[in-house]
Amino acid sequence: MARPAVFFGHGSPMNALGGPFADAWAQVGRDLGKPRGVVMVSAHWETQGLGVTAMAQPQTIHDFGGFPPELHAMQYPAPGSPDLARRVSDLTGAVMTDQWGLDHGTWSVLAHVWPDADVPVVQLSLDRRLDARGHYDLAKRLNALRDEDVVIAGSGDFVHNLRTWKRAGGDAYPWAVTFNEAVKSALTRGDDDALIDWVHLAEEAQLSVPTDEHYLPLLYVAAQRRPGDDVSFFNDVIEGGSISMTGVRIG
């Protein structure tokens, strides 16, 4: 039976410390059970060329500043998997590397999905040489892993505009709601071309996606869809006006 693919809207690193979003991630983990491994594409590892983490024990990377000591002290000691990294490399041409680890786009979420840190994790980088179509086509090469007890995952945000984010909270901007709903609609109807051409997905799309690193991981999950796969959403909330926490499960 093919493993589902999952996109996590990860939002602030503070979500690693718990709360309703983390509770929903934990439920995703309970629903998934324990796969043989996970291949994660995070918004926070961008490279020139494609890389995949290949170390047996990846480090927990605290790639942020200005947060409480308890967040900086968090560790997620999940093992890596050189064998899975080699398989990803064979499928995609990614260069196997030990020059990264698990960044907060990965561990802040997986610390709740698999809190025992007992599922091997490899990260696949965002190759900045590719356009959106290139990322989607690359992601298609990973599809066989779903039949090998591997979860393909992405971590980012449909809507990610820190410049307009309201620290004190408040209602979502209308443009953020419109874009978030347009993404969900395209996912539900399986319109991957619309997701790839996200600039034309809704009016003012570029307010929702001023830079695309938080959006692109979604394409890696959308590309895993097969005929008959269900699509469902979780954490369907926009925080601070302009950060979408919406998650997607396919399959």
Secondary structure as UniProt FT lines:
FT   STRAND          5..9
FT   HELIX           13..17
FT   HELIX           20..32
FT   STRAND          37..42
FT   TURN            43..44
FT   STRAND          46..47
FT   STRAND          51..53
FT   HELIX           69..72
FT   HELIX           82..92
FT   STRAND          95..97
FT   HELIX           104..113
FT   TURN            115..116
FT   STRAND          121..124
FT   STRAND          126..127
FT   TURN            128..129
FT   HELIX           132..140
FT   TURN            141..142
FT   HELIX           143..148
FT   STRAND          150..156
FT   HELIX           162..164
FT   TURN            167..168
FT   HELIX           174..189
FT   HELIX           192..196
FT   HELIX           198..200
FT   TURN            203..204
FT   HELIX           205..208
FT   TURN            213..215
FT   HELIX           216..222
FT   TURN            223..224
FT   TURN            227..228
FT   STRAND          231..234
FT   STRAND          238..239
FT   TURN            240..242
FT   STRAND          243..244
FT   STRAND          247..250
//
